[in-house]
């Protein structure tokens, strides 16, 4: 089984977010074949840093944080494909966040579970780990 971390889950895993992943979720993360992070999460993090809504100062820039988190947690960066954008726009409007919609589309394409705190993801028929 593979997992995709949403942006908040990545920030939690790496200690940037206040909210922490549960022990059960951390155990699942360490027990799966692959753990992906969507490249759109780097875009979201970079925007939040630019707008001063997020600090990654212990790591340097957003890309420095990204590279260090991927290496430290043995994550696989998942590129956003054209079909992910198309699928994200065609999903029902349960969720308005474009980054989350892209992650949902990627999870559906790859048949992955998503690590997220966002309960709205469940409306799309993807397995959630919280």
MIPAPA-699273 format. One line per field, with one value per residue: residue number from 1; residue in one letter; x, y, z negated of N, C-alpha, C in turn. Coordinates in Angstrom, 2 decimals. Each point is the difference from the previous one (the first is absolute). Layout:
REM MIPAPA-699273
num c(NUM,...)
residuo c(a,...)
n.east c(X,...)
n.north c(Y,...)
n.up c(Z,...)
ca.east c(X,...)
ca.north c(Y,...)
ca.up c(Z,...)
c.east c(X,...)
c.north c(Y,...)
c.up c(Z,...)
END
This chain:
REM MIPAPA-699273
num c(1,2,3,4,5,6,7,8,9,10,11,12,13,14,15,16,17,18,19,20,21,22,23,24,25,26,27,28,29,30,31,32,33,34,35,36,37,38,39,40,41,42,43,44,45,46,47,48,49,50,51,52,53,54,55,56,57,58,59,60,61,62,63,64,65,66,67,68,69,70,71,72,73,74,75,76,77,78,79,80,81,82,83,84,85,86,87,88,89,90,91,92,93,94,95,96,97,98,99,100,101,102,103,104,105,106,107,108,109,110,111,112,113,114,115,116,117,118,119,120,121,122,123,124,125,126,127,128,129,130)
residuo c(x,x,x,x,x,x,x,x,x,x,x,x,x,x,x,x,x,x,x,x,x,x,x,x,x,x,x,x,x,x,x,x,x,x,x,x,x,x,x,x,x,x,x,x,x,x,x,x,x,x,x,x,x,x,x,x,x,x,x,x,x,x,x,x,x,x,x,x,x,x,x,x,x,x,x,x,x,x,x,x,x,x,x,x,x,x,x,x,x,x,x,x,x,x,x,x,x,x,x,x,x,x,x,x,x,x,x,x,x,x,x,x,x,x,x,x,x,x,x,x,x,x,x,x,x,x,x,x,x,x)
n.east c(0.84,-0.45,0.65,-0.88,0.99,-1.05,-0.12,-1.15,-0.23,0.47,-0.67,-0.99,0.19,0.26,-1.06,-0.44,-0.98,-0.91,-0.91,-0.11,0.69,-1.01,0.21,-1.30,-0.22,0.81,-0.63,-1.16,0.42,0.47,-1.24,-0.14,-0.33,-0.86,0.65,-1.06,0.59,-1.12,0.50,-1.32,0.42,1.02,-0.86,-0.81,1.03,0.46,-1.28,-0.15,1.19,-0.28,-1.19,1.07,-0.62,1.27,0.66,0.96,0.14,-0.34,-0.70,-0.26,0.02,-1.09,0.80,0.72,-1.10,-0.51,1.17,0.10,-1.26,0.14,1.19,-0.41,-1.09,0.97,-0.38,-1.02,0.65,-1.27,0.45,-0.47,-0.84,-0.05,-0.05,0.97,0.46,-0.14,0.50,0.95,-0.07,0.05,0.73,-0.91,-0.78,0.40,1.06,0.32,0.80,0.58,0.81,-1.00,-0.66,1.17,0.22,-1.27,0.14,1.14,-0.63,-1.00,0.87,0.64,-1.29,0.30,0.35,-0.73,1.14,-1.07,-0.16,-0.08,-1.08,0.08,1.24,-0.62,-0.51,1.29,-0.32,0.84,0.85,-0.37,1.17,-0.36)
n.north c(-1.18,1.04,1.06,0.99,0.79,0.53,1.26,0.02,-1.17,0.50,1.13,-0.82,-0.82,1.14,0.13,0.42,-0.87,0.71,-0.31,-1.06,-0.81,-0.84,-0.68,-0.26,1.25,0.39,-0.94,0.42,1.25,-0.49,-0.46,1.09,-0.36,0.97,1.11,0.51,1.04,0.67,0.19,-0.14,-0.90,-0.18,0.04,-0.79,-0.77,0.06,-0.15,-0.97,-0.45,0.17,-0.50,-0.59,-1.03,-0.24,-0.52,-0.07,1.08,-1.00,-0.05,1.29,-0.28,0.25,0.25,0.73,0.53,0.19,0.40,0.71,0.39,0.13,0.54,0.80,0.07,-0.04,1.22,-0.26,0.92,0.34,-0.06,1.20,-0.93,0.16,-1.33,0.31,0.94,-0.80,-1.03,0.82,0.44,-1.29,0.05,-0.64,1.03,-1.13,0.20,1.19,-0.58,0.76,0.28,0.05,0.68,0.62,0.09,0.35,0.79,0.37,0.09,0.56,0.75,0.14,0.12,1.19,-0.26,0.89,0.52,0.28,1.24,0.24,0.03,1.15,-0.46,-0.45,1.16,-0.18,-0.76,0.81,-0.99,0.35,0.53,0.06)
n.up c(0.00,0.70,-0.48,-0.06,-0.36,-0.62,0.34,-0.65,0.58,1.13,-0.21,-0.28,1.02,0.60,-0.79,1.17,0.15,-0.63,0.91,-0.75,0.77,0.04,-1.08,0.11,0.33,-0.95,-0.70,0.48,-0.24,-1.13,0.17,0.75,1.24,0.30,-0.34,0.61,0.53,0.19,1.19,0.07,-0.89,0.81,1.01,-0.68,-0.37,1.23,0.39,-0.91,0.39,1.29,-0.35,-0.51,0.57,0.37,-1.02,0.90,-0.77,-0.81,1.10,-0.07,1.28,0.70,1.02,-0.86,-0.53,1.22,0.46,-1.11,0.12,1.30,-0.22,-0.96,0.73,0.91,0.36,0.78,0.71,0.00,1.23,0.31,0.40,1.30,-0.06,-0.86,0.82,1.04,-0.67,-0.45,1.24,0.28,-1.10,-0.72,-0.19,-0.55,0.73,-0.51,-0.88,0.93,-0.99,-0.86,0.90,0.19,-1.30,-0.10,1.05,-0.57,-1.15,0.65,0.67,-1.14,-0.32,-0.48,-1.23,-0.66,-0.44,-0.75,-0.43,1.28,-0.73,0.67,-0.16,-1.09,0.35,0.23,-1.02,-0.62,-0.26,-1.23,-0.28,-1.28)
ca.east c(-0.84,0.69,-0.69,0.35,-0.17,-0.40,0.98,0.00,0.62,1.44,0.47,-0.07,1.04,1.32,0.08,-0.29,-1.37,-0.29,-0.75,0.86,-0.60,-0.18,0.97,-0.51,0.30,1.46,0.34,-0.43,0.92,1.28,-0.26,-0.49,1.02,0.48,-0.71,0.14,-0.44,-0.27,0.75,-0.85,0.21,1.10,-0.58,-0.81,0.92,0.71,-0.92,-0.21,1.23,0.04,-1.04,0.33,-0.99,0.71,1.44,0.86,1.32,1.07,0.49,0.39,-1.11,-1.01,0.60,0.93,-0.86,-0.53,1.07,0.41,-1.10,-0.04,1.13,-0.09,-1.10,0.01,-1.22,0.08,-0.70,-0.92,-0.29,-1.40,-0.20,-1.13,-1.26,-0.32,-0.69,-1.32,-0.80,-0.26,-1.08,-1.25,-0.51,-1.11,0.47,-0.02,1.19,0.35,1.44,0.54,1.11,-0.59,-0.66,1.06,0.46,-1.07,0.08,1.18,-0.28,-0.92,0.74,0.98,-0.67,0.71,-0.66,0.52,0.17,-0.55,-0.92,-1.18,-1.05,-0.68,0.59,-0.74,-1.11,0.49,0.19,1.39,0.25,0.72,0.69,0.07)
ca.north c(1.18,1.28,1.13,1.37,0.96,1.34,0.99,0.10,-1.22,0.16,0.97,-0.67,-1.03,0.62,0.80,1.41,0.29,-0.25,-1.25,-1.16,-1.23,-0.99,-1.10,-0.98,0.49,-0.08,-1.41,-0.34,0.66,-0.73,-1.38,-0.10,-0.11,1.33,1.17,1.08,1.37,0.60,1.21,1.16,0.40,0.97,1.25,0.52,0.43,1.19,1.13,0.35,0.65,1.32,0.83,0.01,-0.81,-1.20,0.19,-1.17,0.60,-0.91,-0.75,0.92,0.33,-1.06,-1.13,-0.67,-0.81,-1.10,-0.97,-0.63,-0.87,-1.18,-0.86,-0.46,-0.94,-0.93,0.25,0.11,1.15,-0.42,1.08,0.18,-0.31,0.71,-0.65,0.38,1.30,-0.22,-0.72,0.91,0.93,-0.71,-0.56,0.75,1.17,-0.16,0.67,1.11,0.25,-0.63,-0.89,-1.24,-0.67,-0.65,-1.15,-1.00,-0.55,-0.86,-1.21,-0.82,-0.56,-0.98,-0.88,0.20,0.64,1.34,0.41,1.35,0.30,0.58,-1.01,0.17,-0.91,-1.27,0.11,-0.40,-1.45,-0.41,-0.39,1.02,-0.27,1.27)
ca.up c(0.00,0.05,-0.62,0.37,-1.09,0.43,-0.44,-1.47,-0.53,0.19,-0.99,-1.31,-0.05,-0.11,-1.21,0.25,-0.45,-1.42,-0.11,0.17,0.49,-1.06,-0.03,0.95,1.35,0.17,0.21,1.37,0.93,0.02,0.40,1.38,1.04,0.40,-0.50,0.97,-0.23,1.29,0.32,-0.27,-1.39,0.00,0.45,-1.11,-1.06,0.48,-0.08,-1.41,-0.47,0.63,-0.63,-1.43,-0.73,-0.42,-0.11,0.10,-0.23,-0.42,1.17,1.06,0.90,0.19,0.74,-0.92,-0.89,0.81,0.26,-1.26,-0.47,0.87,-0.34,-1.39,-0.20,1.13,0.74,1.45,0.55,1.05,0.96,0.37,1.41,0.63,-0.37,-1.39,0.07,0.58,-0.99,-1.12,0.37,0.25,-1.25,-0.60,-0.75,-1.46,-0.52,0.87,0.03,1.22,-0.33,-0.51,1.12,0.80,-0.78,0.10,1.35,0.07,-0.79,0.78,1.15,-0.46,-0.98,-1.27,-1.14,-0.27,-1.38,-0.10,-1.10,0.64,0.15,1.28,0.98,0.02,0.95,1.32,0.07,-0.22,-1.38,-0.74,-1.25,-0.70)
c.east c(0.88,-0.87,0.43,-0.26,-0.59,0.98,0.07,0.65,1.52,0.58,-0.03,1.11,1.36,0.13,-0.26,-1.38,-0.16,-0.69,0.93,-0.79,-0.10,1.09,-0.41,0.34,1.49,0.45,-0.39,0.95,1.30,-0.15,-0.44,1.16,0.60,-0.87,0.30,-0.36,-0.16,0.84,-0.85,0.12,1.18,-0.51,-0.81,0.88,0.72,-0.88,-0.22,1.23,0.07,-0.97,0.19,-1.08,0.63,1.48,0.70,1.44,1.07,0.65,0.55,-1.21,-0.99,0.59,1.02,-0.77,-0.47,1.06,0.42,-1.08,-0.07,1.13,-0.15,-1.05,-0.16,-1.31,0.28,-0.81,-0.82,-0.32,-1.48,-0.09,-1.20,-1.33,-0.40,-0.75,-1.42,-0.92,-0.37,-1.14,-1.34,-0.58,-1.22,0.55,-0.14,1.11,0.42,1.49,0.63,1.15,-0.52,-0.68,1.01,0.50,-1.03,0.04,1.18,-0.23,-0.94,0.73,0.93,-0.59,0.73,-0.96,0.66,0.10,-0.41,-0.80,-1.35,-1.05,-0.76,0.54,-0.82,-1.16,0.39,0.32,1.44,0.14,0.85,0.69,0.15,0.86)
c.north c(1.24,1.07,1.29,0.87,1.28,0.98,0.10,-1.23,0.06,0.95,-0.60,-1.02,0.61,0.95,1.48,0.39,-0.31,-1.35,-1.17,-1.18,-1.00,-1.08,-1.07,0.42,-0.05,-1.44,-0.44,0.59,-0.80,-1.43,-0.17,-0.09,1.35,1.07,1.16,1.34,0.63,1.25,1.25,0.45,0.97,1.37,0.65,0.52,1.28,1.24,0.45,0.68,1.42,0.96,0.13,-0.67,-1.27,0.34,-1.36,0.43,-0.96,-0.74,0.91,0.36,-1.17,-1.20,-0.74,-0.90,-1.25,-1.09,-0.73,-0.94,-1.27,-0.96,-0.60,-1.08,-0.98,0.07,0.03,1.20,-0.46,1.20,0.05,-0.19,0.79,-0.62,0.29,1.33,-0.18,-0.68,0.92,0.96,-0.70,-0.67,0.79,1.09,-0.12,0.83,1.08,0.25,-0.69,-0.96,-1.34,-0.78,-0.72,-1.24,-1.13,-0.66,-0.94,-1.30,-0.93,-0.66,-1.12,-1.03,0.01,0.50,1.36,0.20,1.47,0.15,0.42,-1.08,0.13,-0.92,-1.27,0.03,-0.46,-1.49,-0.45,-0.37,1.08,-0.59,1.33,-0.10)
c.up c(0.00,-0.65,0.67,-1.23,0.59,-0.63,-1.52,-0.65,0.15,-1.04,-1.41,-0.16,-0.26,-1.19,0.19,-0.53,-1.48,-0.19,0.33,0.57,-1.15,0.10,1.00,1.44,0.27,0.24,1.40,1.04,0.11,0.54,1.45,0.98,0.36,-0.63,0.94,-0.63,1.38,0.20,-0.23,-1.46,-0.12,0.43,-1.13,-1.12,0.41,-0.05,-1.44,-0.61,0.54,-0.67,-1.51,-0.84,-0.56,-0.06,0.09,-0.28,-0.52,1.19,1.09,0.83,0.07,0.73,-0.86,-0.96,0.74,0.19,-1.26,-0.53,0.84,-0.36,-1.40,-0.20,1.14,0.79,1.50,0.45,1.20,0.89,0.29,1.52,0.53,-0.40,-1.44,-0.03,0.53,-1.01,-1.16,0.31,0.21,-1.26,-0.48,-0.92,-1.51,-0.63,0.98,0.13,1.21,-0.29,-0.50,1.11,0.89,-0.72,0.04,1.38,0.15,-0.77,0.76,1.17,-0.44,-0.97,-1.33,-1.07,-0.22,-1.50,-0.06,-1.28,0.54,0.29,1.32,1.08,0.14,0.98,1.40,0.11,-0.12,-1.48,-0.66,-1.22,-0.70,-1.23)
END
